[in-house]
Each structure stands twice: as C-alpha cells, then as structure tokens.
Amino acid sequence: MPILAILRVFSSTSRHRVFSSFQKPMDNLAPPKPGARPASSFVCDKAFINGEWAAASSGKTFEVVNPANGKVIGSVPDMDATDTDRAIKVAYKAFQSWKETTAKERSILLRKWANLVSENIDELAKLLTSEMGKPLAEAKGEITYGGGFLELFAEECKRVEGNIIQTHIKSRRLLVLKQPIGVSGMITPWNFPNAMITRKAGAAIAAGCTVVLKPAEDTPYSALALCDLAKEAGIPAGVLNVVTSSRNNAAQVGKTICESPLVTKMSFTGSTFVGKLLLQQCASTVKKVSLELGGNAPFIVFESADVDAAVQGAIGAKFRCSGQTCVCANRIFVHESIYDEFVKKMAAVVEKDLKVGDGIDPATTQGPLINKKAVEKIEAHVQDAVSKGAKVVCGGKSKGGNFFEPTILTGVTNDMRCAKEEIFGPIAGIIRFKTEEEVVGLANATTSGLAGYFYSRDLSQIWRVAERLESGIVGVNEGVLSVPDAPFGGWKESGLGREGGRYGIEEYLEIKYVCMGGLQ
C-alpha cells in the first residue's frame, strides 16, 4: 500500500488500534454529533477552581496565540502562587470526601466524561489545532487517544486490589490495602494538551485522588475544555482544578505545587532540565514523583529489514506532530548495505506526501512548530550539521512564520547537535552503521532512555536487540507506539514512574500494611 498524505495515529472506530501508516486526507471532519457543541463554546477566559470558572486574584491575563497565523485566540487568567495555594486547599478539602467514594461511583463519572469527549471530538480537535497547530486529523487522533484513558481508568479503578499475606502466627492476619495518595499536582506539556491531561488526571481521579493541574501556557484551552466536560459529567467540585499561568508565573506556580505539604504526589511531563528542578523542589516534602522527560530515541534499520516498511515507520516516528514529541525518532541508524536505498525512498515520500501548512487545512500533514524559538533551534541544528559535513537531501529551510520544511540529513555523525540533543522538530538525521554490536552501543550512548525503535526480520536479532536497548519503550517493526493500555515511561534521565494502563493508576495509590492480632 502506498504511503499517502496524513498519519492518523489512532483509529476513530477503535480506541486501542494504532495505525502506523499514512492515509488519505479527510475532505473535512464529520459534522458535529447530535448534542455536540461548537468549538467556540469551549474557548473559556477563566481558570477552573472548585467547580467554578475563576479569574486570577491579581486580575491579570495573558494571550493565547495560534502558532499557524499569529492571531490571538483569546486570553486566560495569569495565576500566581496565591491562586495556586487556593486551588490546593480546595483540592485537599474535596479529597476528604472523594477518597470515600466507591470505585463503581468513580467509574460511572469517568465513563460519562469519556462519552462527552467522544461526542465533542470534532470540535475539541478544532480547538486543539487552533492553539497547538497540529493537523486536524492528528488532533482528532489525540482526542480519541485522550478519551481512551478516561475509558480505561473507568475500568481500572474497579480492579485496584490488595491482598492477604500468609503468616506463621495463628492469632494474626496480615493485610495489604491500597488507598488513594491524596492531592496530586500536575504540570502538562503543549504538544499533547488533551491526552497528557487525561493520562494523568484520569488515573488520579480513578484512584480517588484530587487534582491541581497547570497546563502549558501555549495550550490552556484544551485543558479548560476538559474541565467543562468533567463538570457536565458530574465530577464533583474541587476534584479537578486547573490553574492557568503565563511563562512569567510558571516557576512560582510549579514551586508552590512542589513545596506544598498538602500535595502528596507530583506528575510532570516536559524537559529533563525542568523535571530535575521540580524533583529537587519536591524533596522538601518527600513527595511521590512521576516524571516523563526528554528523549533521544534511536531508530535502527537492520540489513534484514523490509525497507519500505521501515521508511513508513520512520516517517511516522519522526514527522508526527512535526517532530514535536518526546518519543520521536531522533537518530536514524541504517545499515550500510541498504543506506542509499533507504535514503532515496524516504526522501521520495517526504517530498511527495508531506505538506506543510495551517493545521486547519485538511491537506496539511505538517503543521507549524509551537513558536519562533522552536524554529530558530531547528535552523541552528541544520546549520551545525552542515558545517560538520552533513548533506541536506531535502528540506532544510524555514517557510516563514513558525513553519519549517521536513528535512532529511545524510552523513550525520555523533558529534553533531542533531545526534546529541533532543531535536523536537522535523529533522531526520541518518547515520550509517556496520554491525549490531556497534549500533546498539551507539543507541545506548545517551543519558536518555525513553523510546527506541528498530526494524528487522531476524527473529533472534529481534529478541537480542529488544532486550539490550536501554529504553522504557521499544517498537519492533512499528513506528507508532502509544496506546492507553500500555505503560509509558523511560529509563535513565528520561523519567520516573509509568503512565497508562494498570501501571498508571498504581502511581496514585499508597500501600498500607495492616497487622491484625488477637484473633484466637
């Protein structure tokens, strides 16, 4: 099957099935479902605290800008430490009653929330595209993915179980209980402004915890839309609280969450640098911490690989979300015997099928980067590589505004920035290798360990390499990995803990050992 125009990451008909192929662009998203609301109704100019829309105590606001055209979408409250402390106290009070609800009660509310997300998928996708820039098809895929977490955790909350331990003392019984950890602070990124919230908050709420969440300053509207639907679903006041802030106030909001003694869990997705800082701040109260940080994912194509399938997988792993994901292929290693063939075929697909433009246009497969600073970083990576001997096969230039061409570089070496640093943009640097031992060593020669990919048809090699890659997530003959049911997280400096599936809800539970004596 030829690789066509748009990567649809998640099926709209099955919440679990993942497509790693390109499909024809949609002429338009389907008309809103009966009962669905227009996208404009989700553009809220207030934050969400205690089940109500709230302004900043200072009265200050900041603007949210569409990265595709620079137009202002609207403004939201620029909250600070005072507002954050208020939200924490509200969440702590709500926790006293929310933790007493049954798993069945929480499950029903989460299911209602998931259904409302599904009913409004098209309008939520348009909102997401307007503030983040990704193509509509990808945005719709993310909404489906995000709703999948709510659906999943609606079931997982009913499966939280302790156990009874056998004892050698007849008069005792040893019990292990699992209970909600408490108020959970969260900081989420701009590249998946819907799914990263449902992946975290869905698990916490399912476990019986309450939430104080700060969304990225670039993409607050997707977070507030989820609050709107949570309220409609009947999630009680104070269980989900969203504090919006500009970049200027982000540090004090994050520090307040980390250092508050009322917050017992902190979850963050973002850069490794910021994650380390938050971890230090959480140490003062010995919080349980989940961190999903940066990556430097290897993508290896062995000599036995199906080259066409590997090209297709590399396109999906590299250029989804314009390269702005933590699990994007960052270093593409290709065996010397098929290097030229792979480069030729990949370049042909990039030049023919990847279309840069405003994400609202159904023909677009590559939306804008999030801001001008991101474009400047990508330009610097290309210039650095070329200055050290790399060749630009296609792309390599800004297209004005926040747009940058999908780029393939050959002759990439390990001393180039695009091989050493997380790119977070549409650059595919391709590196030759000779042996399995060599390439596994190169793949693991990084402080990151989030995702890794490889293509091979040698079964013994598949087992060896899957086990030897130092990554929390490994794709074998597959370029798109994420599903709600599977654990997501990294090794080394790529983070702590896991999100998704039954592993994700465990992050919001404490274990209690109860020794009952005098029973005989």
ZADREN-703957 format. One record per residue (C-alpha): residue in three letters; x, y, z. Coordinates in steps of 0.5 Angstrom, whole numbers, plus 2048, in hexadecimal, padded with zeros to 3 digits. Layout:
N
ALAXYZ/...
This chain:
520
MET800800800/PRO8038077FE/ILE80480C804/LEU7FF811803/ALA7FE818806/ILE7FC81880D/LEU7FF814813/ARG7F8812817/VAL7FC81081D/PHE7F580D821/SER7EF80A81E/SER7E980E81F/THR7E580781F/SER7E9803824/ARG7EC80782A/HIS7F280282A/ARG7F4800823/VAL7FA804820/PHE7FB806819/SER803807817/SER801808810/PHE7FF80E80C/GLN7F880F80A/LYS7F4814805/PRO7F381B808/MET7EC81C80A/ASP7E8821806/ASN7E582380C/LEU7E4821813/ALA7DD81E814/PRO7D7823816/PRO7D782381E/LYS7D381D821/PRO7CC81F824/GLY7CD82382A/ALA7D4825829/ARG7D682C82A/PRO7D9831825/ALA7E1831826/SER7E0839828/SER7DC83782E/PHE7E2833831/VAL7E683A831/CYS7E683C838/ASP7E984283B/LYS7E983F842/ALA7ED83A846/PHE7E983584A/ILE7EA834851/ASN7E5831856/GLY7E082F850/GLU7DF83684E/TRP7E383B849/ALA7E883F84D/ALA7EC84684B/ALA7F384784E/SER7F384A854/SER7F7850851/GLY7F285184B/LYS7F884F846/THR7F784B840/PHE7FC84983A/GLU7FA848833/VAL7FA84182F/VAL7FC841828/ASN7FB83D822/PRO80283B820/ALA80083A819/ASN7FE841818/GLY80084581E/LYS7F984781F/VAL7F7848826/ILE7F1842828/GLY7F084682F/SER7F2847836/VAL7F284383C/PRO7F4844844/ASP7FB845845/MET7FB84284C/ASP801842851/ALA80383F858/THR7FD84285C/ASP7F883F857/THR7FB838856/ASP7FB83885E/ARG7F483985E/ALA7F3833859/ILE7F782E85D/LYS7F3830863/VAL7EC82F85F/ALA7EF82885D/TYR7F1826864/LYS7EA827866/ALA7E7824861/PHE7EC81E862/GLN7E981C868/SER7E281A865/TRP7E481885E/LYS7E9813861/GLU7E3810865/THR7DF80E85E/THR7DF80785C/ALA7E2805855/LYS7DC804852/GLU7DA80B853/ARG7E080E850/SER7E080984B/ILE7D980C849/LEU7DB813849/LEU7E1812845/ARG7DD80E840/LYS7D981483F/TRP7DF81883E/ALA7E2814839/ASN7DB814835/LEU7DA81B835/VAL7E181C832/SER7DF81782D/GLU7D981B82B/ASN7DD82182A/ILE7E381E827/ASP7E3822820/GLU7E2829824/LEU7E7827829/ALA7EC825823/LYS7EB82C820/LEU7EC830827/LEU7F382C828/THR7F582D821/SER7F4835822/GLU7F8835828/MET7FE830826/GLY7FE83081F/LYS7FE82881D/PRO7FA826817/LEU7F2824818/ALA7F381D817/GLU7F881D81C/ALA7F4821821/LYS7EE81C820/GLY7F3816822/GLU7F581A828/ILE7EE81B82B/THR7ED814829/TYR7F381282D/GLY7F2816833/GLY7EB814833/GLY7ED80D833/PHE7F180E83A/LEU7EA81083D/GLU7E780A83B/LEU7ED80683D/PHE7ED808844/ALA7E6808845/GLU7E7800845/GLU7EE800848/CYS7EB80484E/LYS7E77FD850/ARG7ED7F984F/VAL7F17FC855/GLU7F27F685A/GLY7F67F5860/ASN7F87EE863/ILE7F97EA869/ILE7FF7E786B/GLN8007E086E/THR8037E1875/HIS8067DB87A/ILE8037DE880/LYS7FC7DC880/SER7F97E1884/ARG7FB7E787F/ARG7F87E9878/LEU7FD7ED873/LEU7F97F186E/VAL7FC7F6869/LEU7F77FC867/LYS7F8800861/GLN7F5807862/PRO7F580E85E/ILE7FB812860/GLY7F8819860/VAL7F882085D/SER7FC81F856/GLY800824853/MET80182484B/ILE804828846/THR80382683F/PRO806828838/TRP80482C832/ASN80582682D/PHE7FF82282F/PRO7FB826833/ASN7F5822834/ALA7F881B834/MET7FD81C839/ILE7F881F83E/THR7F381983D/ARG7F981483E/LYS7FB818845/ALA7F481A848/GLY7F0815845/ALA7F5810849/ALA7F581484F/ILE7ED815850/ALA7EC80E84E/ALA7F180C854/GLY7ED811859/CYS7F1817859/THR7F081E857/VAL7F4822852/VAL7F7829852/LEU7FA82A84A/LYS7FE82F847/PRO7FD82F83F/ALA80383183B/GLU802839839/ASP801838832/THR7FB833832/PRO7F7834838/TYR7F0834834/SER7F082C833/ALA7F182C83B/LEU7EB83083C/ALA7E782D837/LEU7E882683B/CYS7E682A842/ASP7E082C83E/LEU7DE82583C/ALA7E0822843/LYS7DB827847/GLU7D6825842/ALA7D781D843/GLY7D681F84B/ILE7DE81E84D/PRO7DD822854/ALA7DF829855/GLY7E7829858/VAL7E8822855/LEU7EB82584E/ASN7EE82C84F/VAL7F2830849/VAL7F783684A/THR7F983A844/SER7FF83E844/SER80484183F/ARG80B83F83F/ASN80D845844/ASN809842849/ALA80A83B847/ALA81083A84C/GLN80C83C852/VAL806838851/GLY80A832850/LYS80E833856/THR80883485A/ILE80582E858/CYS80C82A859/GLU80D82D860/SER80682D863/PRO805828869/LEU7FE827866/VAL800824860/THR80381D860/LYS80481B859/MET80781F853/SER80781D84C/PHE80B821846/THR80C82083F/GLY81182483C/SER81882683B/THR81D82283F/PHE820829842/VAL81982B845/GLY818824847/LYS81E82484B/LEU81D82A84E/LEU816828850/LEU819822853/GLN81D826858/GLN81782A85A/CYS81382485C/ALA819821860/SER817826865/THR810823867/VAL81381C864/LYS80D81B85F/LYS80C81585B/VAL80E818854/SER80D81684D/LEU811819847/GLU810818840/LEU81681C83D/GLY81A81C837/GLY81C817832/ASN82281682C/ALA81E810829/PRO82380B824/PHE81F80881E/ILE82380381B/VAL8227FF815/PHE8267F9814/GLU8287F680E/SER8227F080E/ALA81D7F680F/ASP8177F780A/VAL81A7FD807/ASP813800805/ALA8107FE80C/ALA81680280F/VAL81580880B/GLN80E80880D/GLY80F807814/ALA81580C814/ILE810812811/GLY80B810817/ALA81081081C/LYS81481681A/PHE80F81B817/ARG80881A81B/CYS80782181E/SER80C82481A/GLY81182081E/GLN80F823825/THR80E81D829/CYS81281A82E/VAL81281382B/CYS814816824/ALA81A812821/ASN820817822/ARG82681381F/ILE82480E819/PHE829809818/VAL829805812/HIS82E7FF810/GLU83380180B/SER8307FC806/ILE8297FF805/TYR82B806807/ASP82B809800/GLU8248057FE/PHE821808805/VAL82380F804/LYS82080F7FD/LYS81A80C7FF/MET819810805/ALA81A817801/ALA8158157FC/VAL810814801/VAL81281B805/GLU81281F7FE/LYS80B81C7FB/ASP80781B801/LEU80981F807/LYS805826806/VAL80782C80B/GLY80183180C/ASP7FC833811/GLY7F982D815/ILE7F282F814/ASP7F382E80C/PRO7F182680B/ALA7F7825806/THR7FC82780B/THR80182280E/GLN806826812/GLY80382C816/PRO807832819/LEU80D83181E/ILE80A834825/ASN80E83A825/LYS81383E821/LYS81883C827/ALA817835824/VAL81883781D/GLU81F83A81F/LYS821834823/ILE82082F81D/GLU823834818/ALA82983481D/HIS82982C81C/VAL82982C815/GLN82F832815/ASP83382E81A/ALA832827816/VAL83482A80F/SER83A82E812/LYS83D827814/GLY83C82380E/ALA83482180D/LYS831822807/VAL829825806/VAL826820802/CYS81F823802/GLY81C829806/GLY82182D80B/LYS81D83380B/SER81883880F/LYS81283980B/GLY81083F80E/GLY80D840815/ASN80D83A819/PHE80E835813/PHE814831812/GLU81582C80C/PRO81582580E/THR81C82380D/ILE82181E80C/LEU82881E80D/THR82E81980B/GLY83581880D/VAL833819814/THR83881881A/ASN837817821/ASP83B81E822/MET83582281F/ARG830825823/CYS82A821820/ALA82D81B822/LYS82F81D829/GLU82982182B/GLU82182082B/ILE81F824825/PHE818825826/GLY81782781E/PRO816824817/ILE81E822816/ALA81F81B814/GLY82781A815/ILE829813812/ILE82F80F815/ARG833809812/PHE835803816/LYS8387FC814/THR8377F881A/GLU8317F681F/GLU8367F7825/GLU8387FE822/VAL831800821/VAL82F7FE828/GLY83480182B/LEU833808828/ALA82C807829/ASN82D807831/ALA83280C831/THR82E811834/THR82B81483A/SER824813838/GLY82080C837/LEU81980E835/ALA81880A82F/GLY81B80682A/TYR81A803823/PHE81C7FE81E/TYR81B7FA818/SER81D7F3817/ARG81A7EC814/ASP81F7E8818/LEU81C7E581E/SER8227E4822/GLN8247EB821/ILE81D7EE823/TRP81E7EB82A/ARG8257ED82B/VAL8247F4829/ALA81D7F582C/GLU8217F3833/ARG8277F6832/LEU8247FD830/GLU824802837/SER81D805836/GLY817804839/ILE813803833/VAL8157FF82D/GLY8127FF826/VAL8147F9822/ASN8127FA81A/GLU80D7FF81D/GLY80E80781D/VAL808809821/LEU808806828/SER80380A82D/VAL7FC80682F/PRO7F8808835/ASP7F9800838/ALA801800838/PRO80680383D/PHE80980983A/GLY81080C83D/GLY81780C83D/TRP81E809840/LYS82480E842/GLU822815842/SER81C81483E/GLY818814844/LEU81581084A/GLY80F80C84A/ARG80A80A845/GLU80380D842/GLY7FE80983E/GLY7FA802840/ARG7FA7FF846/TYR801801848/GLY7FF809847/ILE7FA80884D/GLU7FF805852/GLU80280C851/TYR7FD80F855/LEU7FC80985B/GLU7FF808861/ILE801801864/LYS7FE80086B/TYR8007FA86F/VAL7FB7F8875/CYS7FD7F387A/MET7F77F187E/GLY7F97ED884/GLY7F57E988A/LEU7F07E6885/GLN7F17DF889/
